Each structure stands twice: as structure tokens, then as C-alpha cells.
Amino acid sequence: MTAYRIAYAAFFAAALAFSQIYAGHLSSVTLITVLVLPFVSLFIAAIERFALKLVFDCASVTVERGTEVRVQLTVKNRFIFPCSSLFITATMPDIEDKREAKLIFSLGILQTKQLNFLYPSNFRGEFEISVNNAYMYDILKLFKLKKSFNYKKSVLVVPKIYNTVKGGDCNLTTEQETVVQTSDFSGGERSFVRKYNNGDDIRKIHWKLSSKQEDYMVWTDVKNRFQNAVVFCDVCEYSDNKVENAKGIDAVLEIGLAACLYNIKQGRDCVFAYYSKKYEQTRCIFITSMEEFYTAAVTAASIKSYTGEPSLELEAKKLFNQNENSPATLLITCDNSENLVWLSKEISAYSEFSLILAGKAEATVENGIHALKKVRFASADCNVTQEKISEMLSQVY
């Protein structure tokens, strides 16, 4: 725009000099025309700004990680003059920072255009795409006019779902079968432990666990689904790098969901567990059907990672201790420190379990875990694929 202003200033100076050197009707008309043109151009641009109509697709969408999000924008020029230069900015979310995307185009007389913003969803989470402003230049490109919008679109990016069971191997129970199976355990074994409340039956006190805690702990009958498969995802941050943390947690949750899907397709009920900083407790999502599985996947999109307390050791020991008869219990983490060997040794003392490490395992860590007889272990880097997850699950199940 600066170049156009300089050109206009030079043209105006030439017209002024022409009117002074060659005084006459033609030179006066030329000078007046040069003076009036910017005001006429600005007036037309102001009308174009008022006549510009923009329609934005504000409907919320849910997509898998790695899926390209397409946001449609419809722009219509309702004026009898063309918009020769128009651009619209949109704020696109990102793990590290918010970045602006810009579309530059022109509109003919009474023309309508459909534009698309594309957002690569590289990380799971809740994001918001917003269209902020539209800018247009007058015909002479001397002035820039702004038209503000307040259009926003919510995007929920769920973890990528990996199906490691071939179609022929699928043994998914129906909803009717699930009801029958659940009813068989209506008064059956105890499967969940919580703190003692006034009025609880003292016969349900978990004496072994209570001796290790400051409070009495009691068994509760919560659908007794822990006897089949428990998948505990560690969402604690182990790096100062935001991108590396996001990749690690995404990998942990995607492996965890793949393990849940594997279990329910093998006919086993499953529990998807993680520590929630929001609720300050380990949350358990029971999964017995594909509907519940997809609900868990949507929930996993908004799981927040955290740093500090409680440690993985504390929460894992609580969960694994109350499921000491569950051979299908699986822990998934991206902690590759020596603490993982110590934790595995602690848990394996009272519960056989499986461990998947999402990240590069150090030789000492891998050797230390392999030396434990009651721990099945698998590892892969954070760039998970269908093949890697299939291989890891085959090693731990």
C-alpha cells in the first residue's frame, strides 16, 4: 500500500506542477480530478464494506487426531462495484502458540465465493478457530478499511483410534449379552475401594489396604468389571518441552484406547483409568460396548496433563493394589526414568501386571524391568502407528 501512496503523491505533484506551468482549463480539470479521486475511491470502498456479507460455519466438530479440519467461509459482494483486493484473517490454535491464517482474494460484482481454512489437527484437545477481521482496499489502494467479525468454531480433537483386531477375530459382545453378564455379578465379588463412610458395613473393610493408609478403606460393588481388564494411563508430564509432553500424553492415551478396544473385541469388559487433576482423583471409565468406548475416546480428548503430585507411584499403587487378582491390568506411561523400575518392582510384589512405555527406554530401565518375572513389558517411541501398537499389545496380552 505504501508504494501506491508514493505513486499517488508523485502523480499529484506532477498534476500540480502541470497546472502551474500550463495554466488553463485542462490542467485545472486534471488537478481537481486527482484531488477528488481518493475521496470517491474511499466512498465506494465504504459502501463495499457495508455491503460485504460473510457466513461462517460455526457448528462444533469432533475429529480424530491427524484429521484435517476444514472450516468453510462464504463471502458475498452485494454491491455493483467489484472488491479488487480483500483479505480475511483467522486465528488458528496450536500447542505452542496461536497463529493467524490469511486468505487474499477478489470479488466481482454481486459475486459469492466459498473459502476454506484448513487446520491440521496434530494434537488432541479442545481448540477454537475464530474469524477475526476482514480488510479491504479502495480502488486506488490508498486506504485500508476494516470490518470486524466475532465468528468462532469449537473443534474437539480426540485421540486417534487404532483397531488392532482383525475383522475375523472380533468377538464383541452385544448389548443384550452385556446386560446378562453384568447381572450375574450383581451381588458378586467386590471390585472397587474407597474411603470408609459412616454407615458402611464393617465386613467390607479392606484391612490390608487400610493398614497402609491413614483411613479405613472399604470394598464397593461397582459393576464388578475390574476382574477382566484395567488400563491405567499416566498423564503426568516428564519434560519441560510443551510439544514433547503433548506427543507423549497423546501416545499414552492412544495406546490406552487401543488396549481397551482390543479387550472389548476379545469379549472382555474394560476399565479406562487416569488421574484427573480437575477432580483430584483417579477416574475410572467402564467400557463394555463400542458406544461406551467412543464416549471414553471423547472424554480422553479433554484430559489435561499435569506436573507434580500425586506421583505415578502413589496412584498406580492404589489402583493396582485394589485389583491384585487382575492379570489383565495394564499401565501405560512415558516415564523412562529409573523410577519406573522401582515402581514395577513395588507393584509386581502384590499384582501381576503389564507395562507399556511410550518413549525410548534406556538400557538400564529396560533390563531392570525385564528382570521382573511378574511384569510383561513392551516399549516404542511416541510416534505410534498401527503396527507398533499391535506389536506392543501382542507382547503384553
Buried (B, 14 or more C-beta within 10 A) or exposed (E): EEEBBEEBEEBBEEBBEBBEEEEEEEBBEBBEEBEEBBEEBBEBBBEBBEBBEBEBBEEEBBBBBEBEBEBEBEBBBBBEBBBBBBBBBBBBBBEEEEEEBEBEEBBEEEEEBEBEBEBEBBBBBEBEBBBBEBBBBBBBBBBEBEBEBEBBBBBBBBBBBBBBBEEEEEEBBEEEEBEEBBEEBEEEEBBBBBEBEEEBEEEBBBEEBBEEBEEBBBBEBBBBBBBBBBBBBBBBBBBEEBEBBBBBBBBBBBBBBBBBBBBBBBEBBBBBBBBBBEEEEBEBBBBBBEEBBBBBBEBBBEBEBBEEEBBBBEBBBBBBBBBBEBBBBBBBBBBBEEBBBEBBBBBBEEBBBBBBBBBEBBEEBBEBBEEBEBBBBBBBBBEBEEEBBBEBBEEBB
